[in-house]
Amino acid sequence: MTSGTGVAVRKTKGAAMQGELRKAGTKPQSRQFATRLAWFYAAVFALVGCHLPFFPEWLRAVGIDAAWIGVISGIPAVTRFTVLPAVTSLAERHNAVRGAMIATAVITAIGFAIIGLQHQAAAVLLAYVVTAALWTPTIPLTDAYALRGVVRYGLDYGPLRLWGSAAFIVGALGCGLLADIIAAKHLIWVIVATAALAALISLGLRPLDSRKAQSLPPGSGALLRDPGFLAAIAAAALIQGSHATYYAFGSITWKLAGLGGLTIALLWVIGVIAEIVVFALSPRFVWQPATLMVIGGLGAAARWLITAQEPPVAGLAIVQLAHGLSFGLTQVGTMGLMLHHAPASMVTRAQGYLAACSGIVSFSASVLSGLIYAGYGQGAYYAMAAMAFSGAALLWLARGHLVAHPHK
C-alpha cells in the first residue's frame, strides 16, 4: 500500500511538473491569447450594452411603430433556435471556430451599417434578420474558443469572461451619455462603431488547434419524453421570456417619461450589477436549483407588477435590483438543473433543447408585448408578470419529476 501510494504521488508530481514546464514555455503566448480574447469579449459585450437599451429607441426615432418594434426586437430570439445551431455546428465540423468568430464579427458590423441606412419597417426587418443570423452565434463561438484556450494554456475562464460583463456596463453608460448629446436617430452609428471595433479586434485573435467535435450519444431525444426536463426548460423559457417588454420597451417608456439617456443607462447598469453580484455569490447558495428558479420566477413576477405601476426614478432603481433574481438567479438555477437532471452524456443536447425553447418563447413574448404595448402601454408588464408566475408555478408542480442523474 505504501509503495503503491509513493509511486502514485511521484507520478502526480511528475505530471504536475510537466504541466508547469508546459505552461512556463507558453507563458508569453498564454498572456497574448488571454489579452486579445479579453479585448474581444469586451468589444462584443459593449456592443450588446449599446444595442439592448438603445436600438429600440433608434427604431422609434426613425418612425417604426410599437407593433413593428416588438417583431423586430424578437428576431435575435428566432435566430437562436434556427440559424445559431447550424452556424456553430458548421464551425465545429470544419475546425474553424476562430474563422467563424471573425466572419460573424465582420458581417455584424456591415449588417448594422446597412440597417442604419434604412428607415422603413420592412427594410429594417429584412436587414436585421440577416444581421442577427450572424450576430447571435458570436458569443457561443467565443465561449467555445475561450474554453479551448483554457485547456491549452491552463487559464481560468472566469477572469476572461469578466471583461464582457464589465464592458456591457461601459457600453450602456457610454451610449447613454451620447444619447443626451446626439439625436436618437443617430444612435445606430454608435452601435455600428462598436461592432466595427469588435470586428477589428477579432482579426488579432490567436489561432488555436482544435479537435473535431464528438458525436452526440444515440437516444438523447429521450429527454423530450422526460416530463421533469420538459417542465424545467419550459419554466426557464417562461421566466426569462418575461423580460421581453423590458428589453423592447423599457428605454422607450423611460424616455417618454422624461428621463435622460444617462439616467436610462444607469437603470440598466443597476440591473446588470445585481446580476453580476448574484453570479459571484452563487457558489454559496444552499438551495436546490429548482428552488432558485422558483424564487427567480416569483421575483420576476413581482418586478413586472411594480414596473407596471410606473414608479418614480428612485423606485425604478430599487426595482432594477430585482434583475438579480429575475435573470441572474433564474439562470443559475437553470444551469444547475441542467447539470443535475440531464445525464452527463446528454448535457450538450439538453442545452440545445433549452436554447430552442427559450428562443421560441422569447420571440412570442416579444411580439405579444409589442401588440399589448401599442394599445395599453405599461399594461404589457402584467402579461409578463403572468408569464413569470406561470414558469415558477410549473416548476413547483413538477418538482417531483426532477430526479438527479449522476455525472461521471
C-alpha positions in Angstrom: 0.0 0.0 0.0 2.7 2.4 1.0 4.9 1.7 -2.1 1.9 2.0 -4.4 0.9 5.3 -2.8 4.5 6.6 -3.2 4.5 5.7 -6.9 1.2 7.4 -7.4 2.4 10.6 -5.7 5.6 10.6 -7.8 3.5 10.2 -10.9 1.3 13.0 -9.8 4.2 15.3 -9.0 5.8 14.4 -12.3 2.7 15.2 -14.3 2.3 18.5 -12.4 5.9 19.4 -13.1 5.4 18.7 -16.8 2.3 20.8 -16.7 4.2 23.7 -15.1 7.0 23.4 -17.6 4.5 23.4 -20.4 2.8 26.5 -19.1 6.1 28.2 -18.5 7.1 27.5 -22.1 4.0 29.0 -23.4 3.6 31.9 -20.9 4.0 34.7 -23.5 1.6 33.0 -25.8 -0.8 32.4 -23.0 -0.7 36.1 -21.9 -1.2 37.2 -25.5 -4.1 34.8 -26.0 -5.8 36.0 -22.8 -5.3 39.7 -23.5 -6.6 39.6 -27.1 -9.6 37.4 -26.1 -10.4 39.7 -23.1 -10.4 42.7 -25.6 -12.7 40.8 -27.9 -15.1 39.8 -25.1 -15.1 43.5 -24.1 -16.0 44.7 -27.6 -18.7 42.1 -28.1 -20.5 42.8 -24.9 -20.0 46.6 -25.3 -22.0 46.1 -28.5 -24.7 44.3 -26.5 -24.6 47.1 -24.0 -25.2 49.7 -26.7 -27.7 47.7 -28.6 -30.1 46.3 -26.0 -31.1 49.6 -24.3 -30.9 51.9 -27.3 -31.7 50.0 -30.5 -35.5 50.1 -29.8 -35.1 53.8 -29.1 -33.5 54.3 -32.5 -36.3 52.3 -34.1 -38.9 54.6 -32.6 -36.9 57.7 -33.6 -36.9 56.7 -37.3 -40.7 56.2 -37.3 -41.1 52.5 -36.6 -44.3 51.9 -34.6 -44.6 49.8 -31.4 -46.0 46.6 -33.1 -43.1 46.5 -35.6 -40.6 47.2 -32.8 -41.9 44.2 -31.0 -41.5 42.0 -34.0 -38.0 43.3 -34.9 -36.8 43.0 -31.3 -37.8 39.4 -31.3 -35.6 38.4 -34.3 -32.5 37.5 -32.4 -34.6 35.1 -30.3 -35.7 33.3 -33.6 -32.2 33.0 -34.9 -31.1 31.4 -31.6 -33.3 28.3 -32.3 -32.9 28.3 -36.1 -29.6 29.7 -37.5 -27.4 29.7 -34.5 -27.1 25.9 -34.0 -26.3 25.5 -37.7 -23.5 28.1 -37.6 -21.8 26.8 -34.5 -22.1 23.2 -35.8 -20.6 24.1 -39.1 -17.7 25.9 -37.4 -17.1 22.9 -35.2 -17.3 20.4 -38.0 -14.6 22.3 -40.0 -12.4 23.2 -37.0 -12.9 26.9 -37.8 -14.2 28.5 -34.6 -11.8 31.4 -34.8 -12.5 31.9 -38.5 -16.3 31.8 -37.8 -15.8 34.4 -35.0 -14.0 36.8 -37.4 -16.6 36.2 -40.1 -19.6 36.8 -37.8 -18.0 39.9 -36.2 -17.2 41.5 -39.6 -20.7 40.7 -41.1 -22.3 42.0 -37.9 -20.6 45.4 -38.4 -21.6 45.6 -42.1 -25.1 44.5 -41.2 -25.7 47.2 -38.7 -24.3 49.8 -41.1 -26.9 48.7 -43.7 -29.6 48.8 -41.1 -28.7 52.4 -40.2 -29.4 53.4 -43.8 -33.0 52.0 -43.7 -36.0 53.9 -42.3 -38.8 51.7 -43.5 -40.0 48.9 -41.1 -39.9 46.1 -43.7 -36.4 47.1 -44.9 -35.1 47.3 -41.3 -36.7 43.9 -40.5 -35.1 42.3 -43.6 -31.6 43.7 -42.9 -31.9 42.9 -39.2 -32.8 39.3 -39.9 -29.6 38.8 -41.9 -27.5 40.6 -39.3 -28.9 38.8 -36.3 -28.4 35.4 -38.0 -24.7 36.0 -38.0 -24.5 38.1 -34.8 -26.2 35.8 -32.3 -23.7 32.9 -32.8 -20.7 35.2 -31.9 -20.9 34.7 -28.2 -21.3 30.9 -28.2 -18.4 30.7 -30.7 -16.3 32.9 -28.4 -17.1 30.8 -25.4 -16.0 27.7 -27.3 -12.8 29.4 -28.4 -12.1 30.5 -24.8 -12.6 27.0 -23.4 -10.1 25.6 -25.9 -7.6 28.3 -24.8 -8.3 27.5 -21.1 -7.4 23.8 -21.8 -4.3 24.6 -23.9 -2.8 27.4 -21.7 -4.1 26.4 -18.3 -6.1 29.6 -17.8 -9.3 30.2 -15.9 -12.5 31.0 -17.8 -14.0 33.4 -15.3 -11.4 36.2 -15.5 -11.6 36.2 -19.3 -15.4 36.4 -19.3 -15.5 39.1 -16.6 -14.4 41.7 -19.1 -17.5 41.1 -21.1 -19.8 41.9 -18.2 -17.8 45.0 -17.3 -17.8 46.2 -20.9 -21.6 45.8 -21.1 -21.9 48.4 -18.4 -19.4 50.7 -20.1 -21.2 50.3 -23.4 -24.6 51.1 -21.9 -23.2 54.1 -20.0 -21.3 55.4 -23.0 -24.2 55.2 -25.2 -26.4 56.8 -22.6 -24.1 59.8 -22.4 -24.1 60.1 -26.2 -27.9 59.8 -26.2 -28.1 63.1 -24.3 -25.8 64.8 -26.9 -26.9 63.4 -30.2 -30.3 62.9 -31.8 -31.9 59.4 -31.2 -31.9 58.8 -34.9 -28.1 58.8 -34.9 -27.7 56.2 -32.1 -27.4 53.4 -34.7 -24.0 54.7 -35.7 -22.7 54.3 -32.1 -23.8 50.6 -32.4 -22.1 50.4 -35.8 -18.8 51.8 -34.5 -18.8 49.4 -31.6 -19.5 46.5 -33.9 -16.7 47.6 -36.2 -14.3 47.7 -33.2 -15.2 44.1 -32.4 -14.6 43.1 -36.0 -11.2 44.8 -35.9 -10.1 43.2 -32.7 -11.3 39.8 -33.9 -8.5 39.9 -36.6 -5.9 39.7 -33.8 -7.2 36.6 -32.1 -4.6 33.8 -31.9 -5.1 30.6 -33.9 -5.8 27.6 -31.8 -5.6 23.9 -32.7 -8.9 22.2 -32.3 -10.2 18.7 -32.3 -13.3 17.5 -34.1 -16.5 17.5 -32.2 -17.6 14.3 -30.7 -20.8 12.9 -32.0 -23.8 13.1 -29.7 -24.9 9.9 -28.0 -27.7 7.9 -29.5 -31.1 8.2 -28.0 -30.6 11.6 -26.5 -34.1 12.5 -27.7 -35.4 10.6 -24.7 -35.0 13.9 -22.9 -38.1 15.1 -24.8 -40.1 12.3 -23.2 -39.0 13.3 -19.7 -41.7 15.4 -18.0 -39.2 16.8 -15.5 -36.8 18.0 -18.2 -39.7 19.5 -20.3 -41.0 21.3 -17.2 -37.5 22.7 -16.5 -36.9 24.1 -19.9 -40.5 25.4 -20.2 -40.2 27.2 -16.9 -36.8 28.7 -17.7 -38.2 29.9 -21.1 -41.3 31.5 -19.5 -39.4 33.3 -16.7 -36.6 34.6 -19.0 -39.1 35.3 -21.8 -41.0 37.6 -19.4 -38.2 40.1 -19.8 -39.5 40.8 -23.4 -41.4 44.0 -22.6 -38.4 45.3 -20.5 -35.9 44.7 -23.3 -38.1 46.1 -26.1 -39.9 49.0 -24.4 -38.1 49.8 -21.1 -35.9 52.5 -22.6 -38.7 53.9 -24.8 -41.1 54.2 -21.8 -38.5 55.9 -19.6 -37.6 58.3 -22.4 -41.2 59.2 -22.9 -41.4 59.8 -19.1 -38.8 62.4 -19.5 -35.7 60.5 -18.3 -32.4 61.4 -19.9 -30.1 58.9 -21.7 -27.6 58.7 -18.9 -30.4 58.0 -16.3 -31.7 55.3 -18.6 -28.3 53.8 -19.0 -27.8 53.9 -15.2 -31.0 52.0 -14.6 -29.8 49.3 -17.0 -26.4 49.2 -15.3 -28.1 48.7 -11.8 -29.8 45.6 -13.2 -26.5 44.2 -14.6 -24.6 44.9 -11.4 -27.3 43.0 -9.4 -27.0 40.1 -11.9 -23.1 40.1 -11.5 -23.5 40.0 -7.7 -25.8 37.0 -7.9 -23.4 35.2 -10.2 -20.5 36.0 -7.8 -22.3 34.7 -4.8 -23.9 31.7 -6.4 -21.3 29.2 -5.1 -22.5 29.9 -1.6 -26.2 29.2 -2.4 -27.5 26.2 -0.4 -30.9 25.9 -2.1 -31.7 23.3 -4.8 -31.6 24.6 -8.4 -35.3 24.2 -8.8 -35.9 26.3 -5.7 -33.6 29.1 -7.1 -35.7 29.1 -10.3 -38.9 29.3 -8.4 -37.6 32.3 -6.4 -36.4 33.9 -9.6 -39.8 33.5 -11.2 -41.6 34.9 -8.3 -39.1 37.8 -8.1 -39.7 38.5 -11.8 -43.5 38.5 -11.4 -43.2 41.0 -8.5 -40.8 43.1 -10.5 -43.1 43.4 -13.5 -46.2 44.1 -11.4 -44.3 47.0 -9.7 -42.9 48.3 -13.0 -46.4 48.4 -14.5 -47.3 51.0 -11.8 -44.9 53.5 -13.4 -42.8 54.2 -10.2 -40.6 57.3 -9.9 -36.9 57.1 -10.7 -35.9 56.2 -7.1 -38.4 53.4 -7.2 -37.2 52.2 -10.6 -33.7 52.0 -9.3 -34.8 49.7 -6.4 -36.9 47.6 -8.7 -34.0 47.2 -11.1 -32.1 45.3 -8.4 -34.7 42.5 -8.9 -32.9 41.7 -12.1 -30.5 39.8 -10.0 -33.5 37.5 -9.2 -35.5 37.6 -12.4 -32.5 36.9 -14.7 -29.5 36.1 -12.5 -31.0 33.6 -10.0 -33.1 32.0 -12.8 -30.0 31.5 -14.9 -28.0 30.0 -12.0 -30.9 27.7 -11.2 -31.4 26.7 -14.8 -27.8 25.7 -15.3 -27.8 23.8 -12.0 -30.9 22.0 -13.0 -29.5 21.0 -16.4 -26.4 19.6 -14.7 -28.3 17.7 -12.0 -31.3 16.5 -14.1 -29.8 15.6 -17.5 -27.4 12.6 -17.7 -23.8 13.6 -18.3 -23.9 12.1 -21.8 -26.8 14.3 -22.7 -26.0 17.7 -21.2 -25.0 19.3 -24.6 -28.2 18.1 -26.2 -30.1 19.4 -23.2 -28.6 22.8 -23.6 -29.7 22.8 -27.3 -33.3 22.0 -26.3 -33.2 24.7 -23.7 -32.0 27.3 -26.2 -34.6 26.3 -28.8 -37.4 26.5 -26.3 -36.2 29.9 -24.9 -35.9 31.3 -28.4 -39.5 30.3 -29.3 -41.0 31.7 -26.1 -38.9 34.9 -26.2 -39.9 35.7 -29.8 -43.6 35.0 -28.9 -43.4 37.2 -25.8 -41.7 40.0 -27.8 -44.5 40.0 -30.4 -47.1 39.8 -27.7 -45.6 42.7 -25.8 -45.5 44.8 -28.9 -49.2 44.3 -29.6 -50.2 44.9 -25.9 -47.9 47.9 -25.5 -49.3 49.5 -28.7 -52.8 49.6 -27.0 -52.1 49.6 -23.3 -48.6 50.9 -22.8 -47.2 49.7 -19.4 -50.0 47.3 -19.1 -47.8 44.9 -21.1 -45.9 44.2 -17.9 -49.0 42.5 -16.4 -48.7 39.9 -19.2 -45.0 39.4 -18.4 -45.8 39.0 -14.7 -48.3 36.3 -15.6 -45.6 34.5 -17.7 -43.0 34.6 -14.9 -45.5 33.4 -12.3 -46.6 30.6 -14.7 -43.0 29.5 -15.0 -42.4 29.4 -11.3 -45.7 27.5 -10.7 -45.0 25.0 -13.4 -41.6 24.1 -11.9 -43.0 23.9 -8.4 -45.7 21.5 -9.5 -43.2 19.4 -11.5 -40.6 19.2 -8.7 -41.4 15.5 -8.1 -40.2 14.7 -11.6 -36.8 16.4 -11.1 -34.7 13.4 -10.4 -30.9 14.0 -10.3 -28.7 11.8 -12.6 -25.1 11.0 -11.6 -22.4 12.8 -13.6 -19.2 10.9 -14.4 
